[in-house]
Amino acid sequence: MTCDSYHNLGPESHGVDCPRRRCMDSKGYEYCSECPEYAAGKCEKFESMDRYFVKKGDSLRENLKRITSGDADAWLAEQGAKWSCHSCGAPTFWEEKNCPRCGKPLK
């Protein structure tokens, strides 16, 4: 399964049953940042996921701020470089120790 972003989820996509996506859809929002609960830091769905990502060295709140401020293209380019194998260019996931394509160590 792959993550194709909230806006391109297909039946085989990671995140197709994402509780945050269902929440946004039920409220008619495209991004969590449109919700008053998010702005107040009171959306436990988002905050719990952000805490998990912060432990991994990333901040969903900061990422979303960049994306919605018009910096999406630069953010996407950075993420593409950050989450790909430096040897063969295959996409990687943060919990992988070795590249899924070439097997070389990551990082």
N, C-alpha and C positions, 0 to 999 in steps of 0.2 A: 504494500500500500504506500501511496505517496501523499504528501500534503500539497495540494494545488491551490492553496489559499481559500479563505472563507468564500470568496466570490466565484470560485470555479470548482466547488465540491461535486464530485461524481460518486457513483455508488461504491467504487473501490478506493476512494480517497480516505486518508487518515483524517479524522475530524468530522466525518459526515454526520455523526451523532453528537457533536460537541455541545455541551450544555450552554456555553456562552453564545454560540451561533443560534441555538434555539431561543435563547433569551432575547437576543437582538431581533430576530425575526418576529417574535411575538409582540415586541414593542415598536416594530417598524423602523429600527435603526440599522444603518449600514456598518457603523463602528461603535464599539463600546463607549468611546469618548463623547458620543452624542447624548448619552444617558445622564441625567442629573445625579444618579447614585454613583456613577463612575467619578464625576467631577468632585463629589464630596468625599471620595475615598470610602464609600459605604457599600460598594458592590462586592460582596464576599466571593462571588464566582470569579471575578476578575482579580481581586486582591490575593486570593489563595494561589492562583496560577502565577501571578507576578512574583510572589514570594518564592515559589519553586524556581522560576527562571532566574531570579536574583542570586539564589544559591549556586546556580550554574554559571554565573558571571554575565548575565544579560538582564535587562529591564524591559518588560513589556510596555510599561507606562512610557518610558523614554522612547522606545521604538514607535509606539503609536503616535506620540507627539511629533516625531520627525515625519512619519508617513502623512499624517493629516495636515501638517504645516506646509506641504508642497515639496518636501525633500525626499519623496518616495523613490525617485530614480537613483539618487546617490545612495540611499539606504539599501536598496535592492542590490546595487553593484557591490557594496561593502559586504553584504550578507552572502552573496554569491562567492566572493573571494574567501570569506571566513569559513564557509561550510562546503569547501570542495578540497579534494586531495591535491596537494601541491606537486605530486608526482604525475598523476594521470588525469586530473581534472574532474574525476567523478564526484557527484554530490555526496556529502557525508552527513551524519547525524551526530550530535554532540556526545552521545554515550558510546560511540564506536571508538575503539582503540586503534584499529587497523582499517585501511580503505577496503570497502566491500568489493571493489573491482580488482585492484592490483595487489592488495594484501599488505602494502607497505604501512609502517607505523604512521599515525597521524600526530601532528604537532611536534 
